[in-house]
C-alpha cells in the first residue's frame, strides 16, 4: 500500500507594492506620468508640497545653554546695520548667519524649505523651517520680487534672496535682533547714523535717497540733510550746517520741561531718541533704564526726563559698570 506524500504548503508570496505615479503638467500640457518613489509621496510629512508641513513645530521644547543664551541676547551691533536707498534700515544675511553660528556652531542649525516656490504677481514665496540641533523652532515665509526681464537677476538669485528674508523673520522668533523690528530704535538710529541726499534719476529729476553717514557719497549726490521731506527746499548752506552740527543738545539748569521727542524740524528724533540709542549702545536694557530712573528720580517713563537732568543721565548711561540707584536730592517732587 502506497501512501501519498502531502504537498508542502505554499509560502505566501510577498507582493511588492506598485510604484505610484504622479502626473505632471507644464504650461497647460499633460506630460507622461513621472514615477516617484514611495518615500516621497504626498503622505510623507517631509515632502515639499503645496502646503507647508511643520511637523513637530511648537511641540518640542529646546533648552539653550547659558553660552547660547548670552549670544542670542546680545544687542544688535550698530555698525552692522545697513540702510536701503529708500530709507529702510536692515541687518544683512551674513550678520544673522554669523550670529547663529556663534550661538549654535556651524551645522548646529539649518533653514529648510517646506514648500515649492510660488509666484504671485512677480513675488516669489517660499516657506521655511528653522531647525536648531535637529529640532524645529520657527516657521516663516521668505519673499522676493522676480522680474524675468531683469538680466542681472536670475531665478536662482531670487530663491537665494527668499532664504535671507526668511532667516531675518525666523531670527525674530528666537528673539535675535529684535531691535530691527522696534520702530523707536530704528528712528533713533536713523537720526544719528543715516543721512538723506538728493540724487538725479534717469529722467534728470532729483529724488531723495538714504545712506549711512560713514558710507562714501552716492554718485552725483548733493544736498546732504537729515530732513527728508524738505531736502529740496532747504538751502545748501543750511543743510551743511544741520549735518555738521553735533547731534547732542545741552540741557539747561533749572529747565523742568520734558525732553524733546521729535527734532526741531518736527520730523527727526529728538533727545529721547538719542537717549535710547546711548542706552542700547552701552548694552543696557529698557527695563534696566526704567527701573534706574524710577529709583533715582521717581519717574515711571523716559518721557518724564527733564532737560535739566538730561545730560547727566546720558553720561551715566554711557559710563561702564552697573547703574547706581542713588536718589537725587529733591527728586521726590519731580
C-alpha positions in Angstrom: 0.0 0.0 0.0 1.5 3.2 -1.1 0.9 6.4 0.8 0.6 9.7 -0.9 3.0 12.3 0.2 1.4 15.6 1.2 2.4 18.5 -0.9 4.2 21.2 1.1 2.1 24.3 1.8 2.9 27.2 -0.4 4.5 30.1 1.2 2.7 33.4 0.9 4.2 35.5 -1.9 5.2 39.0 -0.8 4.0 41.3 -3.4 6.0 44.5 -3.9 3.6 47.4 -4.0 3.3 49.0 -7.3 5.2 52.3 -7.6 2.7 55.1 -7.7 2.8 57.7 -10.3 2.2 61.4 -10.3 1.0 63.3 -13.4 3.0 66.4 -14.4 1.5 69.5 -16.1 3.8 72.0 -17.8 2.3 75.1 -19.5 -1.1 73.5 -19.6 0.1 70.3 -21.3 -0.1 66.9 -19.6 3.2 65.0 -19.8 3.7 61.3 -19.2 3.3 60.3 -15.6 6.5 60.6 -13.6 7.3 57.6 -11.4 8.0 58.8 -7.8 9.4 56.7 -5.0 7.1 55.8 -2.2 9.4 57.5 0.3 8.4 61.0 -1.0 4.7 60.6 -1.7 2.4 63.4 -0.6 1.6 61.4 2.6 5.2 61.9 3.7 5.3 64.8 6.1 8.7 65.9 4.8 7.6 66.3 1.1 7.9 69.8 -0.5 4.3 70.1 -1.4 1.9 72.9 -2.0 1.1 73.0 1.8 3.7 73.5 4.4 4.4 70.5 6.7 5.6 71.9 10.0 5.9 68.5 11.7 6.6 68.9 15.4 6.9 72.6 15.4 5.6 74.1 18.6 5.5 70.6 20.3 9.2 70.3 21.0 10.9 72.3 23.8 14.6 73.1 23.4 16.6 74.3 26.3 19.5 76.6 25.4 22.8 76.6 27.3 23.9 79.7 29.2 26.5 80.3 26.5 23.9 80.1 23.8 21.5 82.4 25.7 24.2 85.0 26.1 24.9 85.1 22.4 21.2 85.2 21.4 20.6 88.1 23.9 23.3 90.3 22.5 22.2 93.7 21.3 22.4 94.5 17.6 25.9 95.8 16.7 25.2 99.4 15.4 28.0 99.1 12.9 26.3 96.1 11.2 23.1 98.0 10.4 22.7 98.9 6.7 20.2 101.1 5.0 18.5 100.9 1.7 18.2 104.0 -0.6 14.5 104.0 0.2 15.3 104.6 3.9 14.7 101.1 5.3 17.3 100.0 7.9 18.1 96.3 7.9 20.6 93.7 9.1 22.3 91.7 6.4 22.0 88.0 5.8 25.7 87.4 6.7 25.2 89.2 10.1 22.4 86.8 11.1 24.4 83.8 9.8 27.4 84.7 11.9 25.1 85.4 14.9 23.6 81.9 14.8 26.9 80.3 14.0 28.4 81.8 17.2 25.4 80.6 19.2 24.9 77.1 17.9 28.1 76.4 15.9 28.4 75.6 12.2 25.9 72.9 11.3 24.1 73.3 14.6 21.2 75.0 12.8 19.7 75.0 9.4 16.9 76.7 7.4 14.9 74.0 5.5 12.4 74.9 2.7 8.9 73.4 3.3 7.1 74.2 0.1 8.0 74.7 -3.6 8.4 78.3 -4.7 5.1 80.0 -5.5 5.0 83.1 -7.8 2.2 85.6 -7.3 2.3 88.9 -9.1 6.1 88.9 -9.6 6.5 87.9 -5.9 8.2 84.6 -5.1 7.2 83.0 -1.8 8.9 80.0 -0.1 8.1 78.7 3.4 11.0 77.7 5.6 11.5 75.9 8.9 14.4 76.8 11.2 16.0 73.8 12.9 18.3 74.1 15.9 20.1 71.0 17.0 17.8 69.0 14.8 14.6 70.3 16.3 12.1 72.7 14.5 11.8 76.0 16.3 10.5 78.6 13.9 8.4 78.8 10.7 8.0 81.7 8.3 7.8 82.7 4.7 10.6 84.2 2.6 9.8 86.5 -0.3 11.5 88.4 -3.1 10.3 90.2 -6.2 11.1 88.5 -9.5 11.2 90.2 -12.9 12.1 87.8 -15.7 13.2 90.7 -18.0 15.9 91.7 -15.5 19.1 90.3 -16.9 21.0 91.0 -13.7 18.7 88.8 -11.6 18.3 85.1 -12.3 15.6 82.8 -10.8 18.3 81.2 -8.6 19.2 84.7 -7.2 15.6 85.2 -6.3 15.3 81.9 -4.4 18.5 82.8 -2.6 17.0 86.1 -1.6 14.0 84.3 -0.1 16.4 82.5 2.3 17.7 85.8 3.5 14.2 87.1 4.0 13.1 84.0 5.9 16.3 84.0 8.1 15.5 87.5 9.4 12.0 86.5 10.3 12.9 83.2 11.9 15.6 85.0 14.0 12.8 87.3 15.3 11.0 84.2 16.6 14.1 83.4 18.6 14.4 87.0 19.9 17.6 87.7 17.9 18.0 91.2 16.6 14.6 92.4 17.9 15.8 96.0 17.8 15.4 95.8 14.0 11.7 95.4 14.5 11.4 98.3 17.0 10.3 101.5 15.3 11.6 103.7 18.2 15.0 102.1 18.0 15.2 102.4 14.2 14.1 106.1 14.3 16.8 106.9 16.8 19.4 105.0 14.7 18.4 106.9 11.6 18.7 110.2 13.4 22.2 109.5 14.4 23.7 107.4 11.7 21.7 108.0 8.5 21.6 110.9 6.1 19.3 111.9 3.2 20.7 113.2 -0.1 19.4 114.3 -3.5 20.3 112.1 -6.4 19.2 112.6 -10.1 17.3 109.7 -11.7 17.3 108.6 -15.3 15.0 111.5 -16.3 17.2 114.1 -14.6 14.8 114.7 -11.8 16.2 114.7 -8.3 14.9 112.2 -5.7 15.7 111.6 -2.1 18.0 108.7 -1.2 19.4 107.5 2.1 22.8 106.3 3.0 24.9 105.9 6.2 27.0 108.9 7.3 30.1 106.7 7.2 29.5 105.5 3.7 31.0 107.3 0.7 28.8 109.8 -1.2 26.5 108.4 -3.8 27.1 109.2 -7.5 26.1 112.9 -8.3 24.6 113.3 -4.8 24.1 116.8 -3.3 22.2 118.5 -0.5 23.0 116.1 2.3 20.4 116.6 5.0 18.6 114.7 7.8 15.3 116.4 6.9 13.8 114.1 4.2 10.6 115.8 3.2 12.2 119.3 2.9 15.5 118.3 1.4 14.7 120.2 -1.9 13.5 123.3 -0.1 16.4 123.8 2.4 19.3 125.9 1.0 22.6 124.2 0.7 24.3 126.3 3.3 21.6 125.4 5.9 21.8 121.7 5.0 25.5 121.7 5.6 25.0 123.5 9.0 22.4 120.9 10.0 24.6 117.9 9.1 27.8 119.3 10.6 26.1 120.3 13.9 26.5 117.9 16.8 23.5 115.7 17.5 23.6 116.5 21.2 21.6 119.2 22.8 22.8 120.8 26.1 20.3 120.9 28.9 19.7 124.0 30.9 20.0 124.4 34.7 16.5 124.8 36.2 14.7 123.8 33.0 11.9 121.5 34.1 10.5 121.0 30.7 10.4 117.3 29.5 13.0 116.3 26.9 12.0 116.5 23.2 10.5 113.5 21.5 11.0 114.8 17.9 13.6 117.1 16.4 13.3 120.8 15.8 12.1 120.2 12.2 9.2 118.1 13.6 10.4 115.0 11.7 13.6 113.7 13.1 14.3 112.1 16.5 14.8 114.4 19.5 16.5 114.0 22.8 14.5 110.9 23.7 15.7 109.0 20.6 19.3 109.9 21.3 19.0 108.7 24.9 17.6 105.4 23.8 20.4 105.0 21.3 23.0 105.7 24.0 21.5 103.1 26.3 21.3 100.5 23.6 24.9 101.1 22.6 26.0 100.7 26.2 24.2 97.3 26.4 21.6 98.5 28.8 18.1 97.0 28.6 14.9 99.2 28.5 13.8 97.6 31.8 17.1 98.4 33.5 16.9 102.0 32.5 13.3 102.4 33.6 14.0 100.9 37.0 17.0 103.1 37.5 15.1 106.2 36.5 12.4 105.3 39.0 14.8 104.6 41.8 16.8 107.7 41.3 14.3 110.3 40.1 10.9 108.7 40.7 9.9 108.8 37.1 7.9 106.0 35.6 8.6 106.9 31.9 11.6 108.1 30.0 9.4 110.9 28.6 9.3 112.4 32.1 13.1 113.2 32.0 13.6 116.9 32.3 16.1 118.9 30.3 17.9 119.9 33.4 19.0 116.3 34.1 19.2 115.1 30.5 23.0 115.4 30.0 23.8 113.9 33.4 21.6 110.9 32.7 23.2 110.4 29.3 26.7 110.4 30.8 25.6 107.9 33.5 24.2 105.6 30.8 27.4 105.8 28.8 29.7 105.1 31.7 30.8 101.5 32.2 29.5 99.4 35.0 26.1 98.9 36.6 23.8 101.8 37.2 23.9 103.0 40.8 20.5 103.8 42.2 21.4 106.8 44.3 18.4 109.0 45.0 18.8 112.6 43.7 18.0 115.4 46.1 14.5 116.7 45.7 13.6 114.0 43.2 10.5 113.1 45.2 8.9 116.3 44.0 9.6 115.6 40.3 
